[in-house]
C-alpha cells in the first residue's frame, strides 16, 4: 500500500481549514472484557418486538457494551435496559447514509429524547466519493450537535471506499467531533477487515475509538479486530462470540 496519510491530512486542512480541537466522550473504549467491547446488534428490517426484547435479555446476561437498534426501537430498549450498565445505541441515516443532514439530525434528536446513549451514523458516501469534503464534515457535525454530548460513531462504509477515501473519512470524522470511526453498516458489499481496522487506527491514533462491524462472527474474528486496533465490535453473533464459538 502506497499511502501518504500526512499528505491527505494536509489536503483536508487546505480545503477546510485547520482542525479545531473538540471534546469527545470516550464511552467505555477500554472495556476489560470481550463482552464489554461488543455492541449487540439487531438491525434486520423484519425484527419484531420479541426479537428486540430477546436481544436485550442477551445483552443483560452477558454484559455487552450496548444493544444497537434502529431508532424506532430506542424507547423499548432504553426501558428494558434502564438501571443496567448496558447502553442503548441507535443507528441514524441507516444503512445508506443518503438522507439529508436535517433528517439525520432530527432522527438523532428523537433517539436521544427516547433514551439513546450512543449514536452510530452513516456518512454520505456519495459526497465523499464526489470530493465534497465540506458537505461530509457538515453532515457529521449536524449529528454530533444533535447528540448533545453523547458519543457518535461514524460509519464510513469501507467496502465502498478506496484507501485515500478511508483516510479522508476518518480525518473528517475527527474534525467534526465524532468519538469513533466505524467500518461498516453490515448491509453493503462486505464488512470489517483487519487491514481496514489497522489503517483507521493509524489515522486517528488515540484521539478516537475504532469500531469493527460487519462479518464479525467468531471469537477469533473479534480477537483479530481488537489486536488490529478495534475498541468496539458490532455483531449480531455476540452470544456465539463470547461463548468461544462462531455463527454463520
N, C-alpha and C positions, 0 to 999 in steps of 0.2 A: 504493500500500500504506500503510494507516494502522496502524502498528505501534509500540508503545511498549516497547522492549526493557528499559529501566530499570524500568518498572512490572512487567514479568514477572519480572525479577530480584528485585525486592522481594517479589513474591508468593511466589516459591520460597523465599526466605530466611525469610519469615514462617511458611510451612508447615513448613519443615525445619530452620530454624536457620541461623546464619551459615556460609558456606563455609569449610572448613578447607584451608589450603594444603598441597598434596601434591606430591611429586616425580614427574615424568613423564619417562620416556625419550623422546627425540625421534626416533631411528631414521631417519636419512637424510632428514629432511624437506626439506633444502635441496640435493638432488642437482643437479649442474650439467648433466646431460644429460636429454633427454626419456626415454630408455630407463631411466635410473636412477630415474625417478619412477613407473615402471609396475609394478604388481602383476599379473603374468601369470596369469590365472585359468583354471582348468579345473574347473568345478563341476557339469557336467551329470551327472545320475544314471546315464547309460549310459557314462560314461568308463571305458575299460579301462586295464590296466596299461601297454599300449603307448602309449595316448594321453597318459598322465601322464608317461611317460618322454620322449616327444617334446616335451611342453611344457617339461620340464626342460632338454632339449637346446637348445631355442629360447632359453630364459632365459639359459643359459650363453653362447650365441653372441652374444646382443645385450646382455648385461649388464643385464637388468632388475633392479628392486629385489628382487623376490621371485617365487616361484611360490605361488599361493594355491589351496588344495585343501580338499576335505572331509577331516575329521580321520582317516579310515581310511587315507588315502594319506600321512600325515605320515612314517611310518618310511621308506617308499620315497624320497620327495622329499628328506628330510634326508640320506639316504645318498648319493643321486646328487649333491647339491649340496655335500656336505662338502668343506671346503677352499676353496670359492669365495666371492665376495662376495655371491652371490645368496642371499637368505634364504628360509626355509620359513615360509609363512603358513598358518594353519589357520582355517577358519570354525567357529564354535561356535553352537549353537542355530539352525542354518541350515536353511531360509531364513525360517521363520515367527517365530522368537523366542518361541513359545508353550510352551516347555518350562519345567520348574521351574528355579529358580536352582540348586538342588542338582545337577540334571542338567547344566546349563551349566558349573558349576564342575568337576564330575567330568570332563566332556569336555575342558575346558581343561587340567586336571592331566594327563590322558592324553596330550594333544597335546604339552605341554611335556616330559613324560617321554620322548616319542619324537622330540624334536628340533625342535619348533616354535620359531621365533624371534619370531613375532608372532601375535596372535590377533585375528580380526575377529568380533565377536559381534553378534547381533541383539537389540535391546531387546524387551521385552514391550509390543507396540503396544497391546494391549487395556488394560493397566493405565494406560498413558499417556493414552489417549483417555478412560478412565474416571475420570481425575483422581487415581489413587493414586500420587502422586509418590514417596512414601517407598518403595513397592514397586519402582518403576523404578530408583531410586537404589541400593537394596539389591541388586537383580539385577546391576547393573553392578559394584558393589563386590565381589560374590562372584567374578565372573570376574577382575577386576583382582587380587584377592588370590590366586586360584589360578594366575594367570600369573606370579607371583613375579618382578616387575620387568620382564617382557617387555612391549613396547608392546601396548596393547589399542585397537583401532579399534571404535567403537560405531556400528553400522548403525542409523540411525533410521527408515529406510523413508519418505523424504519424501513419496512419492506418496500415502501414506495419511493424511498429517497436514495440518492447517490451519497458517496462519502462526504463530499463538501456540504451537501444539504443537511445531513445529520449533524455535522458540526455547527452549522449556522443555526439550526433549530434549537440546539442546546444553548448556544450563546444568547439567542433571543429570549428563551425561557428565563435564563438568569437575569437578563436585563429587565424583564417585565415583572420580576418579583416572585416567580414561582418557587416552590420549595423542593420539587422533584422534577426530573425528566423521566419519561416512561417510554418503553419501546413501542408498544403496540396496543391496539384495541382488542385483538384476538378475532376480529371479524374481517380482516383483509387477506392478502395472499399468503402471508406467513407471519410468524410471531417472533419472539425474542431469540437472539443468538448470543453466544458468549462473546463473539467478536464485537457485536454492537454494544454490549454492556461495557466491555473494556474501553471502547472508544468514548462512550458517553462519560465514563468516569474520568478518563484523561482530560476531556474538555472541561468538565465542571469542577474537577478537583474535590475538595472537601466542602465547597460552598453550597452544593445542592445534594439531595438524595438522588439515587438512581433506582428505578423500578423495572424489573423484568416481568413482562406479561405476554401471554400468548404462547401456547405449546409447552408450558412447563408442567409436566405430567408425572414426574417421579422424584424421589428423594435425590437421586443422582443429578437430575436436571436442576433442581433447586440449589443444590450444593455447588454445582458448577457455576451457576449465575452469581451466587454470593462470592465465590472465590474470584470471579472476574470483576467484582465491584458493586454488585447489587445490594442495596439496603433492604428493599422490599420485593416481594414476589406476588404477582397477581395470578391466581389459579382457581379453577373450579374443581380440580383434583386434589384439593388441600388435604382432605382426610387421608387419602392414599399416600400423599407426600410425607405427612408427619408419621404415618404408620410404617414407613420404610418400604412402601410398595410403589406401584405405578398404576396409571389409569389410561385407557386408550381413548 
